[in-house]
């Protein structure tokens, strides 16, 4: 259900869906977080530096960058997304919007509850040995904050992935759901990091 024109949507027993419409309906949704704004103990700060692998050639870095800059990051059973850059079949750029369909509850293979949210790409790193981006929450998100992922090919030959996130529950998320939402968030981070490494390494 929806609480207004610019808010996340909780969809029970989801079936066929056309999430591209939210890119149109929510185009005017404002950002809810400003980079560098003061934060306190009510905010979650997550930082996950990791090594994907070692490569003396740029192949692993290029493969990981290709995945990241098209936002192939989360496993499909965690969330699906649709975006401006996905519809236009190009790498992402600042100003692009991403609609996420986050799978909250499932029974066997049947979806019970999805939450639909929107973020905006607010910064892009496009360097010879560093690729990545940041997206920021909009009014159409259950949380407030920003998410950054960066792939780097270091002089040592290590290809690294760093995931950073700053977040806290948004005003429309009931207090009783805060702990559950945090557990889902942490699980999604760890699932994504493991899956992204496998995809970058071409591990079946």
N, C-alpha and C positions, 0 to 999 in steps of 0.2 A: 504494500500500500504506500501511498505518497502523502506527506504532510504539507505539501505546497509545491509551487512551481520549481523551486530550487532546493531540493533535498534529496538525500539518498532514498532508494526504494527497497523495501523488503518484499520479496516475491515468494509466496508460499506455493509449493507444488508446481514449480516452473516447468513449462513444456517448450514448445517451439517459441522462438523469440526473435525479434529484430532490434538488436541494441543500437544499430546505426541511427535510429531515430533520436536517441538521447544526445547524440552529437549535435543534432539540430535544435532539439527542445531546450538543451542546457547551455547553448552557446554563450548566453549572457551571464552565466553564473560567475560570481566574483571569487577571487582567491581568498583563502582564510588564514594564510600564514605568510609572513614576510621574512625573507632570509636575514639572519642576524638579530631577529627580535629577541628581547629578554625572555628567558625561560627559567623555570624554577623546578622544585622537586616534584611537581605534578606532571612533568613531562617525562616521557621515556626517551632515552638516548641509546641507540643501538649502533654498534660499530663492529663489522665483521671483515677483517683483512684475511685473505687466503691466497694460497698459491695454486693456480690451476695446473701448471706443469712447467717444464723447462724445454726451451727450443732455441737453437742457435740461429734458426731462420725465422722470418716473420710469419710463418704459416699458422702457428697456433694463435698468435696474437690477432691475425687477420680474421681467423675463423671465430674467435671469441668476440671480436669487435662487431663482426657482421651480425652475430646473434643478438648482442646487447643493443645495437643501434636500431634494431627492429623489434626490440622489447620481447624477444623470445627468452623469457626468464622463469616464469612460474609454470609448474606442471599444470596440465589441463584440468586435473581433478582438484586443484587448489583454486584456480580462477581462469577465466577466459577474458579476452579483451577485444575491443574494436577501437580504431583510432583514425585520425586524419591521415597519418602516414601509411597506415595499413591499407586504407581504402585507395590511396593514391600510389601504393606499391613503391615506396621510396624510404630512405632512412629518415628517422625523425629529425625535427628541428624545433627550435624555440617557438612557442605559441601553439603547438599541436595539442589537441585534447585527446585524452585516453579515457574511454569508458570501460570500467572493470565490472565483470560479473563474478563475484566472489561466492564460492560454494561454502555455505555455512554448515548445513546439515544434510546428510545423505543417509539413506538406508539401503544397504547392499549397493546396487548401482543406480538407485532411484534418487533424484534430487528432491529434497524436502523444502529447503529454504536457501534462496540466493539473495545476496545484497548487491545492488547495482550502484556504483559510485563513479565519480569523474574527477580526474586530475588534469593539470596542465603542465606541459614541459616548459620549464622556466630557465634552464641553462643547459648548454651543450658544450662538451669538450671534444674537439676534433683536432688532434695533434698527431704527429708522425708515430709516436710511441705511447700515446694516451688517448683513449676514447671513452666517452661516457656521457651521462646526462643526469639532470635533476628534475623531478616533477613535484608539484606542490598541490595540496588539496584545494578543492573548490567548495562552494556551498553545498554541492551535491556529493558530499562525502560524510561518512559517519565519524571520521576523525579529523584532526587538525594537525598539519605538519608538512614535512617534506621528506623525500626519499631520493637518495643518490647512489648510483652504481658507476664504477670506474674500472676499466680494464687497462693494465699498463704492461708494456714490455720493457723490462729493466735491462740495464747494461750487463748484468750477470747472466741474462738469458731467461730468467724466471718471468713467466707470464702470471700476473696477479689480478685478482678481482677484489675490490673493496666495496662493501655495501654499508652505507650509513643511513640512518633514519632518525628523525626527531618527530615525536608524535604525542598526542594525548587525545582522549575521547572528546568528540564534539558535543555541543550543547544538546543535540537531539538524541544522543545515545543514553538510554536510561542507566542510572547508576548501577543497578543490579546486573547489567550486561558488561560492565567494564572489565571485570576479571576474565570472563569468558572471551571477550574480544581480544584481550591481551594474549591469552593462550593461543588463540587462532593466529594472531599476528606473528608470534615467535615461531610457531610451527611452520607458517608459510615462509618465513625467512630461511629457516634451515632446509626445508624441502627445496626451495628455489636454488640455494647455493649448491646443494648436492646435484640437482638436475642440470644446472647450468654447466658445471664442471664436466659432467658426463657428455653433454651435447658438444661442448668445445673440444673434448678429446675424442669425439666420435665413438664413445663407448656404447655398445648396444644396450 
